[in-house]
């Protein structure tokens, strides 16, 4: 769990944003970058859960429930499902 959050923290440092507390836009951009890198939806979901956990652990409201993050996760799941469907044809 913490290694997933540390990956996010490293990404934030390179992107010039804060990991704690993170903005919903930063989390959405991070998750989108994971999808662009070809990670599986389950890995992306796990990393999102790690971000939420770290925020709760530190007493912050998790940004992962915000609309921009939820929208990115929906798009990722749709895109991955479409790609899998195309492979099965």
Gaussian input, Z-matrix of N, CA and C with variables (Angstrom, degrees):
# hf/3-21g

backbone

0 1
 N
 C     1     B1
 C     2     B2     1     A1
 N     3     B3     2     A2     1     D1
 C     4     B4     3     A3     2     D2
 C     5     B5     4     A4     3     D3
 N     6     B6     5     A5     4     D4
 C     7     B7     6     A6     5     D5
 C     8     B8     7     A7     6     D6
 N     9     B9     8     A8     7     D7
 C    10    B10     9     A9     8     D8
 C    11    B11    10    A10     9     D9
 N    12    B12    11    A11    10    D10
 C    13    B13    12    A12    11    D11
 C    14    B14    13    A13    12    D12
 N    15    B15    14    A14    13    D13
 C    16    B16    15    A15    14    D14
 C    17    B17    16    A16    15    D15
 N    18    B18    17    A17    16    D16
 C    19    B19    18    A18    17    D17
 C    20    B20    19    A19    18    D18
 N    21    B21    20    A20    19    D19
 C    22    B22    21    A21    20    D20
 C    23    B23    22    A22    21    D21
 N    24    B24    23    A23    22    D22
 C    25    B25    24    A24    23    D23
 C    26    B26    25    A25    24    D24
 N    27    B27    26    A26    25    D25
 C    28    B28    27    A27    26    D26
 C    29    B29    28    A28    27    D27
 N    30    B30    29    A29    28    D28
 C    31    B31    30    A30    29    D29
 C    32    B32    31    A31    30    D30
 N    33    B33    32    A32    31    D31
 C    34    B34    33    A33    32    D32
 C    35    B35    34    A34    33    D33
 N    36    B36    35    A35    34    D34
 C    37    B37    36    A36    35    D35
 C    38    B38    37    A37    36    D36
 N    39    B39    38    A38    37    D37
 C    40    B40    39    A39    38    D38
 C    41    B41    40    A40    39    D39
 N    42    B42    41    A41    40    D40
 C    43    B43    42    A42    41    D41
 C    44    B44    43    A43    42    D42
 N    45    B45    44    A44    43    D43
 C    46    B46    45    A45    44    D44
 C    47    B47    46    A46    45    D45
 N    48    B48    47    A47    46    D46
 C    49    B49    48    A48    47    D47
 C    50    B50    49    A49    48    D48
 N    51    B51    50    A50    49    D49
 C    52    B52    51    A51    50    D50
 C    53    B53    52    A52    51    D51
 N    54    B54    53    A53    52    D52
 C    55    B55    54    A54    53    D53
 C    56    B56    55    A55    54    D54
 N    57    B57    56    A56    55    D55
 C    58    B58    57    A57    56    D56
 C    59    B59    58    A58    57    D57
 N    60    B60    59    A59    58    D58
 C    61    B61    60    A60    59    D59
 C    62    B62    61    A61    60    D60
 N    63    B63    62    A62    61    D61
 C    64    B64    63    A63    62    D62
 C    65    B65    64    A64    63    D63
 N    66    B66    65    A65    64    D64
 C    67    B67    66    A66    65    D65
 C    68    B68    67    A67    66    D66
 N    69    B69    68    A68    67    D67
 C    70    B70    69    A69    68    D68
 C    71    B71    70    A70    69    D69
 N    72    B72    71    A71    70    D70
 C    73    B73    72    A72    71    D71
 C    74    B74    73    A73    72    D72
 N    75    B75    74    A74    73    D73
 C    76    B76    75    A75    74    D74
 C    77    B77    76    A76    75    D75
 N    78    B78    77    A77    76    D76
 C    79    B79    78    A78    77    D77
 C    80    B80    79    A79    78    D78
 N    81    B81    80    A80    79    D79
 C    82    B82    81    A81    80    D80
 C    83    B83    82    A82    81    D81
 N    84    B84    83    A83    82    D82
 C    85    B85    84    A84    83    D83
 C    86    B86    85    A85    84    D84
 N    87    B87    86    A86    85    D85
 C    88    B88    87    A87    86    D86
 C    89    B89    88    A88    87    D87
 N    90    B90    89    A89    88    D88
 C    91    B91    90    A90    89    D89
 C    92    B92    91    A91    90    D90
 N    93    B93    92    A92    91    D91
 C    94    B94    93    A93    92    D92
 C    95    B95    94    A94    93    D93
 N    96    B96    95    A95    94    D94
 C    97    B97    96    A96    95    D95
 C    98    B98    97    A97    96    D96
 N    99    B99    98    A98    97    D97
 C   100   B100    99    A99    98    D98
 C   101   B101   100   A100    99    D99
 N   102   B102   101   A101   100   D100
 C   103   B103   102   A102   101   D101
 C   104   B104   103   A103   102   D102
 N   105   B105   104   A104   103   D103
 C   106   B106   105   A105   104   D104
 C   107   B107   106   A106   105   D105
 N   108   B108   107   A107   106   D106
 C   109   B109   108   A108   107   D107
 C   110   B110   109   A109   108   D108
 N   111   B111   110   A110   109   D109
 C   112   B112   111   A111   110   D110
 C   113   B113   112   A112   111   D111
 N   114   B114   113   A113   112   D112
 C   115   B115   114   A114   113   D113
 C   116   B116   115   A115   114   D114
 N   117   B117   116   A116   115   D115
 C   118   B118   117   A117   116   D116
 C   119   B119   118   A118   117   D117
 N   120   B120   119   A119   118   D118
 C   121   B121   120   A120   119   D119
 C   122   B122   121   A121   120   D120
 N   123   B123   122   A122   121   D121
 C   124   B124   123   A123   122   D122
 C   125   B125   124   A124   123   D123
 N   126   B126   125   A125   124   D124
 C   127   B127   126   A126   125   D125
 C   128   B128   127   A127   126   D126
 N   129   B129   128   A128   127   D127
 C   130   B130   129   A129   128   D128
 C   131   B131   130   A130   129   D129
 N   132   B132   131   A131   130   D130
 C   133   B133   132   A132   131   D131
 C   134   B134   133   A133   132   D132
 N   135   B135   134   A134   133   D133
 C   136   B136   135   A135   134   D134
 C   137   B137   136   A136   135   D135
 N   138   B138   137   A137   136   D136
 C   139   B139   138   A138   137   D137
 C   140   B140   139   A139   138   D138
 N   141   B141   140   A140   139   D139
 C   142   B142   141   A141   140   D140
 C   143   B143   142   A142   141   D141
 N   144   B144   143   A143   142   D142
 C   145   B145   144   A144   143   D143
 C   146   B146   145   A145   144   D144
 N   147   B147   146   A146   145   D145
 C   148   B148   147   A147   146   D146
 C   149   B149   148   A148   147   D147
 N   150   B150   149   A149   148   D148
 C   151   B151   150   A150   149   D149
 C   152   B152   151   A151   150   D150
 N   153   B153   152   A152   151   D151
 C   154   B154   153   A153   152   D152
 C   155   B155   154   A154   153   D153
 N   156   B156   155   A155   154   D154
 C   157   B157   156   A156   155   D155
 C   158   B158   157   A157   156   D156
 N   159   B159   158   A158   157   D157
 C   160   B160   159   A159   158   D158
 C   161   B161   160   A160   159   D159
 N   162   B162   161   A161   160   D160
 C   163   B163   162   A162   161   D161
 C   164   B164   163   A163   162   D162
 N   165   B165   164   A164   163   D163
 C   166   B166   165   A165   164   D164
 C   167   B167   166   A166   165   D165
 N   168   B168   167   A167   166   D166
 C   169   B169   168   A168   167   D167
 C   170   B170   169   A169   168   D168
 N   171   B171   170   A170   169   D169
 C   172   B172   171   A171   170   D170
 C   173   B173   172   A172   171   D171
 N   174   B174   173   A173   172   D172
 C   175   B175   174   A174   173   D173
 C   176   B176   175   A175   174   D174
 N   177   B177   176   A176   175   D175
 C   178   B178   177   A177   176   D176
 C   179   B179   178   A178   177   D177
 N   180   B180   179   A179   178   D178
 C   181   B181   180   A180   179   D179
 C   182   B182   181   A181   180   D180
 N   183   B183   182   A182   181   D181
 C   184   B184   183   A183   182   D182
 C   185   B185   184   A184   183   D183
 N   186   B186   185   A185   184   D184
 C   187   B187   186   A186   185   D185
 C   188   B188   187   A187   186   D186
 N   189   B189   188   A188   187   D187
 C   190   B190   189   A189   188   D188
 C   191   B191   190   A190   189   D189
 N   192   B192   191   A191   190   D190
 C   193   B193   192   A192   191   D191
 C   194   B194   193   A193   192   D192
 N   195   B195   194   A194   193   D193
 C   196   B196   195   A195   194   D194
 C   197   B197   196   A196   195   D195
 N   198   B198   197   A197   196   D196
 C   199   B199   198   A198   197   D197
 C   200   B200   199   A199   198   D198
 N   201   B201   200   A200   199   D199
 C   202   B202   201   A201   200   D200
 C   203   B203   202   A202   201   D201
 N   204   B204   203   A203   202   D202
 C   205   B205   204   A204   203   D203
 C   206   B206   205   A205   204   D204
 N   207   B207   206   A206   205   D205
 C   208   B208   207   A207   206   D206
 C   209   B209   208   A208   207   D207
 N   210   B210   209   A209   208   D208
 C   211   B211   210   A210   209   D209
 C   212   B212   211   A211   210   D210
 N   213   B213   212   A212   211   D211
 C   214   B214   213   A213   212   D212
 C   215   B215   214   A214   213   D213
 N   216   B216   215   A215   214   D214
 C   217   B217   216   A216   215   D215
 C   218   B218   217   A217   216   D216
 N   219   B219   218   A218   217   D217
 C   220   B220   219   A219   218   D218
 C   221   B221   220   A220   219   D219
 N   222   B222   221   A221   220   D220
 C   223   B223   222   A222   221   D221
 C   224   B224   223   A223   222   D222
 N   225   B225   224   A224   223   D223
 C   226   B226   225   A225   224   D224
 C   227   B227   226   A226   225   D225
 N   228   B228   227   A227   226   D226
 C   229   B229   228   A228   227   D227
 C   230   B230   229   A229   228   D228
 N   231   B231   230   A230   229   D229
 C   232   B232   231   A231   230   D230
 C   233   B233   232   A232   231   D231
 N   234   B234   233   A233   232   D232
 C   235   B235   234   A234   233   D233
 C   236   B236   235   A235   234   D234
 N   237   B237   236   A236   235   D235
 C   238   B238   237   A237   236   D236
 C   239   B239   238   A238   237   D237
 N   240   B240   239   A239   238   D238
 C   241   B241   240   A240   239   D239
 C   242   B242   241   A241   240   D240
 N   243   B243   242   A242   241   D241
 C   244   B244   243   A243   242   D242
 C   245   B245   244   A244   243   D243
 N   246   B246   245   A245   244   D244
 C   247   B247   246   A246   245   D245
 C   248   B248   247   A247   246   D246
 N   249   B249   248   A248   247   D247
 C   250   B250   249   A249   248   D248
 C   251   B251   250   A250   249   D249
 N   252   B252   251   A251   250   D250
 C   253   B253   252   A252   251   D251
 C   254   B254   253   A253   252   D252
 N   255   B255   254   A254   253   D253
 C   256   B256   255   A255   254   D254
 C   257   B257   256   A256   255   D255
 N   258   B258   257   A257   256   D256
 C   259   B259   258   A258   257   D257
 C   260   B260   259   A259   258   D258
 N   261   B261   260   A260   259   D259
 C   262   B262   261   A261   260   D260
 C   263   B263   262   A262   261   D261
 N   264   B264   263   A263   262   D262
 C   265   B265   264   A264   263   D263
 C   266   B266   265   A265   264   D264

   B1=1.4530
   B2=1.5248
   B3=1.3351
   B4=1.4628
   B5=1.5194
   B6=1.3367
   B7=1.4660
   B8=1.5255
   B9=1.3315
   B10=1.4628
   B11=1.5264
   B12=1.3244
   B13=1.4638
   B14=1.5291
   B15=1.3225
   B16=1.4656
   B17=1.5324
   B18=1.3177
   B19=1.4661
   B20=1.5339
   B21=1.3251
   B22=1.4634
   B23=1.5250
   B24=1.3145
   B25=1.4573
   B26=1.5357
   B27=1.3080
   B28=1.4632
   B29=1.5233
   B30=1.3311
   B31=1.4643
   B32=1.5275
   B33=1.3307
   B34=1.4711
   B35=1.5227
   B36=1.3227
   B37=1.4626
   B38=1.5235
   B39=1.3300
   B40=1.4635
   B41=1.5245
   B42=1.3362
   B43=1.4686
   B44=1.5280
   B45=1.3345
   B46=1.4571
   B47=1.5181
   B48=1.3294
   B49=1.4651
   B50=1.5258
   B51=1.3204
   B52=1.4674
   B53=1.5243
   B54=1.3262
   B55=1.4642
   B56=1.5260
   B57=1.3262
   B58=1.4659
   B59=1.5180
   B60=1.2645
   B61=1.4660
   B62=1.5247
   B63=1.2898
   B64=1.4624
   B65=1.5266
   B66=1.2993
   B67=1.4683
   B68=1.5211
   B69=1.3117
   B70=1.4637
   B71=1.5235
   B72=1.3208
   B73=1.4683
   B74=1.5319
   B75=1.3307
   B76=1.4649
   B77=1.5210
   B78=1.3239
   B79=1.4684
   B80=1.5282
   B81=1.3193
   B82=1.4656
   B83=1.5318
   B84=1.3171
   B85=1.4720
   B86=1.5225
   B87=1.3242
   B88=1.4658
   B89=1.5267
   B90=1.3173
   B91=1.4629
   B92=1.5222
   B93=1.3228
   B94=1.4563
   B95=1.5183
   B96=1.3318
   B97=1.4671
   B98=1.5265
   B99=1.3289
   B100=1.4630
   B101=1.5258
   B102=1.3240
   B103=1.4614
   B104=1.5281
   B105=1.3313
   B106=1.4672
   B107=1.5249
   B108=1.3253
   B109=1.4623
   B110=1.5323
   B111=1.3400
   B112=1.4568
   B113=1.5137
   B114=1.3319
   B115=1.4614
   B116=1.5287
   B117=1.3123
   B118=1.4617
   B119=1.5219
   B120=1.3271
   B121=1.4618
   B122=1.5209
   B123=1.3219
   B124=1.4679
   B125=1.5290
   B126=1.3183
   B127=1.4646
   B128=1.5222
   B129=1.3244
   B130=1.4652
   B131=1.5231
   B132=1.3214
   B133=1.4638
   B134=1.5222
   B135=1.3337
   B136=1.4748
   B137=1.5223
   B138=1.3227
   B139=1.4647
   B140=1.5194
   B141=1.3160
   B142=1.4632
   B143=1.5333
   B144=1.3200
   B145=1.4651
   B146=1.5267
   B147=1.3221
   B148=1.4679
   B149=1.5206
   B150=1.3205
   B151=1.4693
   B152=1.5315
   B153=1.3166
   B154=1.4627
   B155=1.5283
   B156=1.3275
   B157=1.4568
   B158=1.5230
   B159=1.3247
   B160=1.4705
   B161=1.5279
   B162=1.3157
   B163=1.4645
   B164=1.5333
   B165=1.3307
   B166=1.4689
   B167=1.5257
   B168=1.3258
   B169=1.4594
   B170=1.5283
   B171=1.3235
   B172=1.4632
   B173=1.5358
   B174=1.3333
   B175=1.4598
   B176=1.5213
   B177=1.3318
   B178=1.4636
   B179=1.5288
   B180=1.3263
   B181=1.4598
   B182=1.5229
   B183=1.3319
   B184=1.4598
   B185=1.5330
   B186=1.3177
   B187=1.4670
   B188=1.5205
   B189=1.3062
   B190=1.4607
   B191=1.5240
   B192=1.3166
   B193=1.4655
   B194=1.5259
   B195=1.3137
   B196=1.4658
   B197=1.5300
   B198=1.3162
   B199=1.4623
   B200=1.5306
   B201=1.3385
   B202=1.4707
   B203=1.5356
   B204=1.3115
   B205=1.4721
   B206=1.5221
   B207=1.3093
   B208=1.4633
   B209=1.5258
   B210=1.3345
   B211=1.4644
   B212=1.5238
   B213=1.3251
   B214=1.4634
   B215=1.5252
   B216=1.3107
   B217=1.4656
   B218=1.5268
   B219=1.3314
   B220=1.4736
   B221=1.5346
   B222=1.3266
   B223=1.4690
   B224=1.5225
   B225=1.3211
   B226=1.4630
   B227=1.5203
   B228=1.3109
   B229=1.4756
   B230=1.5159
   B231=1.3447
   B232=1.4684
   B233=1.5198
   B234=1.3283
   B235=1.4607
   B236=1.5197
   B237=1.3195
   B238=1.4586
   B239=1.5239
   B240=1.3293
   B241=1.4656
   B242=1.5295
   B243=1.3087
   B244=1.4627
   B245=1.5179
   B246=1.3132
   B247=1.4578
   B248=1.5282
   B249=1.3161
   B250=1.4580
   B251=1.5196
   B252=1.3090
   B253=1.4522
   B254=1.5295
   B255=1.3105
   B256=1.4663
   B257=1.5362
   B258=1.3197
   B259=1.4626
   B260=1.5268
   B261=1.3374
   B262=1.4540
   B263=1.5328
   B264=1.2962
   B265=1.4757
   B266=1.4748
   A1=110.50
   A2=115.93
   A3=117.68
   A4=112.00
   A5=117.03
   A6=118.24
   A7=110.62
   A8=116.72
   A9=119.89
   A10=110.63
   A11=116.51
   A12=118.47
   A13=110.84
   A14=117.40
   A15=120.10
   A16=111.26
   A17=116.44
   A18=120.04
   A19=109.26
   A20=116.32
   A21=121.03
   A22=110.64
   A23=117.24
   A24=121.74
   A25=110.75
   A26=116.50
   A27=120.92
   A28=110.53
   A29=116.23
   A30=120.42
   A31=110.36
   A32=116.40
   A33=120.44
   A34=111.25
   A35=116.77
   A36=119.98
   A37=111.23
   A38=116.46
   A39=119.62
   A40=112.01
   A41=116.47
   A42=121.02
   A43=112.38
   A44=116.78
   A45=120.47
   A46=114.39
   A47=116.34
   A48=119.64
   A49=109.85
   A50=115.66
   A51=121.83
   A52=111.01
   A53=116.15
   A54=120.95
   A55=111.14
   A56=116.72
   A57=121.85
   A58=109.68
   A59=120.37
   A60=125.19
   A61=110.01
   A62=115.67
   A63=121.20
   A64=110.01
   A65=115.03
   A66=119.42
   A67=108.59
   A68=115.44
   A69=120.42
   A70=110.43
   A71=117.07
   A72=120.30
   A73=111.37
   A74=117.28
   A75=120.51
   A76=110.39
   A77=116.92
   A78=120.42
   A79=109.95
   A80=117.14
   A81=120.94
   A82=110.46
   A83=117.16
   A84=120.63
   A85=110.74
   A86=116.64
   A87=121.15
   A88=110.87
   A89=116.91
   A90=120.45
   A91=110.73
   A92=116.87
   A93=120.32
   A94=111.79
   A95=116.79
   A96=120.22
   A97=111.08
   A98=116.72
   A99=119.97
   A100=110.76
   A101=115.72
   A102=120.01
   A103=110.36
   A104=116.33
   A105=120.34
   A106=111.59
   A107=116.33
   A108=121.05
   A109=111.79
   A110=116.77
   A111=120.82
   A112=115.94
   A113=117.70
   A114=119.31
   A115=110.70
   A116=115.67
   A117=121.71
   A118=110.30
   A119=115.53
   A120=121.10
   A121=110.96
   A122=117.89
   A123=120.29
   A124=111.38
   A125=117.58
   A126=121.43
   A127=110.27
   A128=116.27
   A129=120.91
   A130=110.20
   A131=117.08
   A132=121.47
   A133=110.89
   A134=116.50
   A135=120.41
   A136=111.19
   A137=117.36
   A138=120.06
   A139=111.30
   A140=117.00
   A141=120.90
   A142=109.97
   A143=116.70
   A144=120.92
   A145=110.81
   A146=117.39
   A147=121.06
   A148=110.91
   A149=116.76
   A150=120.94
   A151=109.60
   A152=116.58
   A153=120.40
   A154=111.03
   A155=116.56
   A156=120.98
   A157=111.00
   A158=116.90
   A159=120.65
   A160=110.89
   A161=116.73
   A162=119.59
   A163=110.77
   A164=116.37
   A165=119.58
   A166=110.62
   A167=116.71
   A168=122.36
   A169=110.99
   A170=116.83
   A171=122.04
   A172=113.05
   A173=117.10
   A174=120.94
   A175=114.99
   A176=117.08
   A177=121.22
   A178=110.03
   A179=115.75
   A180=119.82
   A181=108.07
   A182=117.43
   A183=118.91
   A184=111.28
   A185=117.17
   A186=120.23
   A187=112.35
   A188=116.83
   A189=121.12
   A190=113.86
   A191=117.74
   A192=120.67
   A193=112.16
   A194=117.21
   A195=121.22
   A196=110.36
   A197=115.12
   A198=121.23
   A199=114.28
   A200=120.27
   A201=118.10
   A202=113.08
   A203=116.57
   A204=120.35
   A205=109.88
   A206=116.99
   A207=120.68
   A208=111.24
   A209=116.57
   A210=120.30
   A211=111.21
   A212=117.30
   A213=120.52
   A214=110.23
   A215=117.68
   A216=120.31
   A217=111.05
   A218=117.39
   A219=120.47
   A220=110.47
   A221=116.53
   A222=119.97
   A223=111.17
   A224=116.74
   A225=120.49
   A226=109.94
   A227=116.66
   A228=120.15
   A229=111.08
   A230=117.01
   A231=120.59
   A232=110.84
   A233=116.69
   A234=120.61
   A235=110.70
   A236=117.40
   A237=120.60
   A238=110.44
   A239=117.01
   A240=120.76
   A241=110.10
   A242=118.16
   A243=121.52
   A244=110.84
   A245=117.33
   A246=120.86
   A247=110.99
   A248=116.62
   A249=120.35
   A250=110.33
   A251=116.73
   A252=122.01
   A253=110.59
   A254=116.14
   A255=120.34
   A256=110.86
   A257=117.14
   A258=120.31
   A259=112.16
   A260=116.30
   A261=120.59
   A262=112.65
   A263=116.39
   A264=119.52
   A265=111.81
   D1=-49.07
   D2=-177.41
   D3=-68.14
   D4=-30.76
   D5=178.40
   D6=-65.51
   D7=-33.35
   D8=176.15
   D9=-66.31
   D10=-41.24
   D11=177.96
   D12=-68.24
   D13=-37.48
   D14=178.67
   D15=-62.92
   D16=-32.94
   D17=175.67
   D18=-63.59
   D19=-43.80
   D20=176.87
   D21=-62.66
   D22=-43.14
   D23=179.56
   D24=-60.28
   D25=-43.30
   D26=177.96
   D27=-62.85
   D28=-42.91
   D29=178.08
   D30=-61.64
   D31=-43.51
   D32=179.16
   D33=-60.37
   D34=-43.18
   D35=179.15
   D36=-59.70
   D37=-41.22
   D38=-179.79
   D39=-73.27
   D40=-26.30
   D41=-179.93
   D42=-90.10
   D43=-6.32
   D44=179.27
   D45=74.91
   D46=32.92
   D47=177.56
   D48=-129.69
   D49=168.55
   D50=-178.66
   D51=-87.73
   D52=139.22
   D53=176.19
   D54=-85.61
   D55=-31.15
   D56=179.35
   D57=-136.80
   D58=119.70
   D59=-15.27
   D60=-76.30
   D61=138.44
   D62=179.71
   D63=-88.83
   D64=153.09
   D65=173.69
   D66=-86.16
   D67=157.87
   D68=177.17
   D69=-62.17
   D70=-36.74
   D71=179.56
   D72=-64.68
   D73=-38.43
   D74=178.25
   D75=-66.01
   D76=-43.38
   D77=179.39
   D78=-64.03
   D79=-43.03
   D80=179.59
   D81=-61.76
   D82=-42.98
   D83=178.68
   D84=-63.90
   D85=-41.29
   D86=178.64
   D87=-61.72
   D88=-48.69
   D89=-179.14
   D90=-62.72
   D91=-39.16
   D92=176.41
   D93=-62.24
   D94=-38.76
   D95=178.69
   D96=-66.19
   D97=-33.36
   D98=177.09
   D99=-66.42
   D100=-41.82
   D101=178.43
   D102=-64.91
   D103=-41.63
   D104=178.11
   D105=-62.84
   D106=-28.77
   D107=178.87
   D108=-80.64
   D109=-5.32
   D110=175.82
   D111=90.37
   D112=15.49
   D113=178.20
   D114=-70.36
   D115=153.40
   D116=179.27
   D117=-72.61
   D118=155.03
   D119=179.56
   D120=-59.52
   D121=-37.03
   D122=-179.61
   D123=-65.29
   D124=-37.26
   D125=177.99
   D126=-68.04
   D127=-42.15
   D128=179.47
   D129=-64.58
   D130=-41.82
   D131=178.32
   D132=-63.69
   D133=-40.87
   D134=178.39
   D135=-63.74
   D136=-41.36
   D137=178.57
   D138=-66.82
   D139=-35.51
   D140=176.09
   D141=-64.24
   D142=-41.82
   D143=177.86
   D144=-63.10
   D145=-37.61
   D146=178.59
   D147=-64.84
   D148=-38.46
   D149=177.61
   D150=-64.09
   D151=-44.06
   D152=178.53
   D153=-62.46
   D154=-44.35
   D155=-179.35
   D156=-61.35
   D157=-46.71
   D158=-178.72
   D159=-61.50
   D160=-37.89
   D161=178.19
   D162=-65.44
   D163=-46.75
   D164=179.15
   D165=-62.73
   D166=-40.66
   D167=-179.51
   D168=-59.64
   D169=-35.94
   D170=-179.53
   D171=-91.63
   D172=3.11
   D173=176.53
   D174=85.35
   D175=16.04
   D176=178.26
   D177=-101.63
   D178=153.04
   D179=171.01
   D180=-71.72
   D181=130.15
   D182=-179.23
   D183=-69.43
   D184=134.29
   D185=178.43
   D186=-79.24
   D187=-3.36
   D188=-173.55
   D189=-72.17
   D190=-16.21
   D191=179.09
   D192=-91.02
   D193=-2.98
   D194=-178.08
   D195=-71.57
   D196=153.99
   D197=-177.21
   D198=-54.99
   D199=-43.69
   D200=-179.46
   D201=-60.39
   D202=-37.85
   D203=-179.82
   D204=-70.66
   D205=-45.03
   D206=179.30
   D207=-61.61
   D208=-38.75
   D209=178.93
   D210=-65.15
   D211=-41.60
   D212=178.81
   D213=-64.72
   D214=-42.65
   D215=178.95
   D216=-61.91
   D217=-40.61
   D218=177.29
   D219=-61.57
   D220=-45.54
   D221=179.71
   D222=-63.08
   D223=-40.22
   D224=179.16
   D225=-62.18
   D226=-47.68
   D227=-179.12
   D228=-62.08
   D229=-41.45
   D230=178.72
   D231=-64.25
   D232=-44.76
   D233=-177.68
   D234=-64.90
   D235=-41.96
   D236=-180.00
   D237=-68.44
   D238=-40.67
   D239=177.90
   D240=-63.17
   D241=-41.30
   D242=178.64
   D243=-64.49
   D244=-40.47
   D245=179.19
   D246=-65.39
   D247=-39.98
   D248=178.73
   D249=-67.02
   D250=-40.42
   D251=179.12
   D252=-62.59
   D253=-41.56
   D254=179.62
   D255=-65.38
   D256=-35.60
   D257=179.18
   D258=-67.75
   D259=-30.47
   D260=-177.99
   D261=-77.21
   D262=-14.11
   D263=-178.27
   D264=-78.52

